[in-house]
Each structure stands twice: as structure tokens, then as C-alpha cells.
Amino acid sequence: MIRSFIKVAILITSITAFYQIGFGAEDFTPTKLQLRFAESLKGTVSGVEDAKWKSHVDLWVQASGADKNKAEDIASDVIAKGKANLGESFCVHVHKGDWKEISRLCWSY
């Protein structure tokens, strides 16, 4: 009985922790480096109108005029710039302003 209670308590604690980490993106505050990187994309990667971090690994990039091929190119360019300037693993999600992903590319150290 006590073992079952302990297992349930551990399970609830784990689920709560993962929920806060994975689904708490609304409360996420990017680092200064992430903010500078996102801001730099607007002037250096063609087609990027805005960029916002939604979690510690998810960068959402707005490119209103992009089709799927252009979105893939943008994601690739952002990853290349991130490899050189960011120094951390991340995913790029390209959207047209409606937050519907049209391309995604991830990179990991």
C-alpha cells in the first residue's frame, strides 16, 4: 500500500514537472543571447519579418510571403546562423504570421 502511494506521488510530481517545462511556454523568458539572436535575424536573413522564442529550444520565425520551399530555405539559413552565433541546440519553426508551421528544422550540438 505504501509503495503504491509513493509510486503515485512520484508519478504526479513527474507529470507536474514535465507539464511546467513542456507546456509553460507562455511563461518562458529567453536569455539575452537568444533575444539578440532573434533580433539579428530580421536584418540578416532574407524573408524574416519577426522572430520569437516560445521555449528554450523553439524559435518561431515569421515570413509572411514564404511558400514551403522559401520557408525551408529560411529555416536552413537560421540554423546556419545559429550554429555560428548562438552555440546551442534549437528548432526553427517558420510561419506566415498565423503561427501555423510551414517548415521546421532542428539542430543539436
KOLKOL-19856 format. One record per residue (C-alpha): residue number from 1; residue in one letter; y, z, x. Coordinates in nm, 2 decimals. Example, Ala and Ser with C-alpha at 12.3 -4.5 7.8 and 13.67 -1.06 7.14 Angstrom:
! KOLKOL-19856
+-----+------+--------+--------+--------+
!  nr ! rest !     py !     pz !     px !
+-----+------+--------+--------+--------+
!   1 !    A !  -0.45 !   0.78 !   1.23 !
!   2 !    S !  -0.11 !   0.71 !   1.37 !
+-----+------+--------+--------+--------+
//
This chain:
! KOLKOL-19856
+-----+------+--------+--------+--------+
!  nr ! rest !     py !     pz !     px !
+-----+------+--------+--------+--------+
!   1 !    M !   0.00 !   0.00 !   0.00 !
!   2 !    I !   0.25 !   0.09 !   0.27 !
!   3 !    R !   0.15 !  -0.22 !   0.47 !
!   4 !    S !   0.22 !  -0.44 !   0.17 !
!   5 !    F !   0.56 !  -0.27 !   0.12 !
!   6 !    I !   0.65 !  -0.32 !   0.49 !
!   7 !    K !   0.55 !  -0.69 !   0.47 !
!   8 !    V !   0.76 !  -0.74 !   0.16 !
!   9 !    A !   1.06 !  -0.57 !   0.32 !
!  10 !    I !   1.03 !  -0.78 !   0.64 !
!  11 !    L !   0.99 !  -1.09 !   0.42 !
!  12 !    I !   1.30 !  -1.01 !   0.22 !
!  13 !    T !   1.50 !  -0.93 !   0.53 !
!  14 !    S !   1.40 !  -1.25 !   0.70 !
!  15 !    I !   1.48 !  -1.46 !   0.39 !
!  16 !    T !   1.82 !  -1.30 !   0.36 !
!  17 !    A !   1.89 !  -1.36 !   0.73 !
!  18 !    F !   1.79 !  -1.73 !   0.71 !
!  19 !    Y !   1.99 !  -1.77 !   0.39 !
!  20 !    Q !   2.30 !  -1.64 !   0.56 !
!  21 !    I !   2.25 !  -1.85 !   0.87 !
!  22 !    G !   2.15 !  -2.17 !   0.70 !
!  23 !    F !   2.34 !  -2.17 !   0.38 !
!  24 !    G !   2.65 !  -1.98 !   0.47 !
!  25 !    A !   2.83 !  -2.29 !   0.60 !
!  26 !    E !   3.13 !  -2.22 !   0.38 !
!  27 !    D !   3.20 !  -1.91 !   0.59 !
!  28 !    F !   3.14 !  -2.09 !   0.93 !
!  29 !    T !   3.42 !  -2.08 !   1.18 !
!  30 !    P !   3.40 !  -2.34 !   1.45 !
!  31 !    T !   3.46 !  -2.25 !   1.82 !
!  32 !    K !   3.79 !  -2.36 !   1.98 !
!  33 !    L !   3.59 !  -2.62 !   2.18 !
!  34 !    Q !   3.44 !  -2.75 !   1.86 !
!  35 !    L !   3.78 !  -2.77 !   1.69 !
!  36 !    R !   3.93 !  -2.96 !   1.99 !
!  37 !    F !   3.64 !  -3.19 !   2.00 !
!  38 !    A !   3.66 !  -3.27 !   1.62 !
!  39 !    E !   4.03 !  -3.33 !   1.65 !
!  40 !    S !   3.99 !  -3.56 !   1.95 !
!  41 !    L !   3.76 !  -3.79 !   1.76 !
!  42 !    K !   4.04 !  -3.91 !   1.53 !
!  43 !    G !   4.23 !  -4.07 !   1.82 !
!  44 !    T !   3.94 !  -4.19 !   2.03 !
!  45 !    V !   3.65 !  -4.31 !   1.81 !
!  46 !    S !   3.73 !  -4.62 !   1.61 !
!  47 !    G !   3.69 !  -4.57 !   1.24 !
!  48 !    V !   3.71 !  -4.19 !   1.24 !
!  49 !    E !   3.97 !  -4.05 !   1.00 !
!  50 !    D !   3.87 !  -3.69 !   1.00 !
!  51 !    A !   3.60 !  -3.46 !   1.14 !
!  52 !    K !   3.49 !  -3.11 !   1.02 !
!  53 !    W !   3.23 !  -2.87 !   1.14 !
!  54 !    K !   3.02 !  -2.74 !   0.85 !
!  55 !    S !   2.78 !  -2.53 !   1.06 !
!  56 !    H !   2.73 !  -2.46 !   1.43 !
!  57 !    V !   2.54 !  -2.79 !   1.46 !
!  58 !    D !   2.67 !  -3.01 !   1.18 !
!  59 !    L !   2.98 !  -3.22 !   1.23 !
!  60 !    W !   3.08 !  -3.43 !   0.93 !
!  61 !    V !   3.29 !  -3.74 !   1.02 !
!  62 !    Q !   3.49 !  -3.93 !   0.76 !
!  63 !    A !   3.51 !  -4.31 !   0.79 !
!  64 !    S !   3.62 !  -4.45 !   0.46 !
!  65 !    G !   3.59 !  -4.81 !   0.55 !
!  66 !    A !   3.25 !  -4.79 !   0.71 !
!  67 !    D !   2.93 !  -4.96 !   0.59 !
!  68 !    K !   2.59 !  -4.84 !   0.70 !
!  69 !    N !   2.60 !  -5.03 !   1.03 !
!  70 !    K !   2.95 !  -4.92 !   1.12 !
!  71 !    A !   2.86 !  -4.56 !   1.03 !
!  72 !    E !   2.56 !  -4.58 !   1.27 !
!  73 !    D !   2.79 !  -4.71 !   1.54 !
!  74 !    I !   3.04 !  -4.43 !   1.48 !
!  75 !    A !   2.77 !  -4.17 !   1.49 !
!  76 !    S !   2.64 !  -4.31 !   1.82 !
!  77 !    D !   2.99 !  -4.31 !   1.97 !
!  78 !    V !   3.05 !  -3.95 !   1.86 !
!  79 !    I !   2.72 !  -3.84 !   2.01 !
!  80 !    A !   2.81 !  -4.01 !   2.34 !
!  81 !    K !   3.15 !  -3.84 !   2.35 !
!  82 !    G !   2.98 !  -3.51 !   2.26 !
!  83 !    K !   2.73 !  -3.54 !   2.54 !
!  84 !    A !   3.02 !  -3.58 !   2.78 !
!  85 !    N !   3.27 !  -3.33 !   2.64 !
!  86 !    L !   3.10 !  -3.08 !   2.41 !
!  87 !    G !   2.80 !  -2.97 !   2.60 !
!  88 !    E !   2.59 !  -2.85 !   2.30 !
!  89 !    S !   2.33 !  -2.98 !   2.06 !
!  90 !    F !   2.47 !  -3.12 !   1.73 !
!  91 !    C !   2.42 !  -3.36 !   1.45 !
!  92 !    V !   2.68 !  -3.61 !   1.32 !
!  93 !    H !   2.70 !  -3.69 !   0.95 !
!  94 !    V !   2.92 !  -3.99 !   0.86 !
!  95 !    H !   3.06 !  -4.02 !   0.51 !
!  96 !    K !   3.32 !  -4.22 !   0.33 !
!  97 !    G !   3.53 !  -3.93 !   0.20 !
!  98 !    D !   3.28 !  -3.83 !  -0.07 !
!  99 !    W !   3.06 !  -3.61 !   0.15 !
! 100 !    K !   2.76 !  -3.84 !   0.08 !
! 101 !    E !   2.60 !  -3.91 !   0.41 !
! 102 !    I !   2.57 !  -4.27 !   0.50 !
! 103 !    S !   2.45 !  -4.21 !   0.86 !
! 104 !    R !   2.32 !  -3.92 !   1.06 !
! 105 !    L !   2.24 !  -3.89 !   1.42 !
! 106 !    C !   2.14 !  -3.58 !   1.61 !
! 107 !    W !   2.13 !  -3.50 !   1.98 !
! 108 !    S !   1.98 !  -3.20 !   2.16 !
! 109 !    Y !   2.00 !  -3.08 !   2.52 !
+-----+------+--------+--------+--------+
//
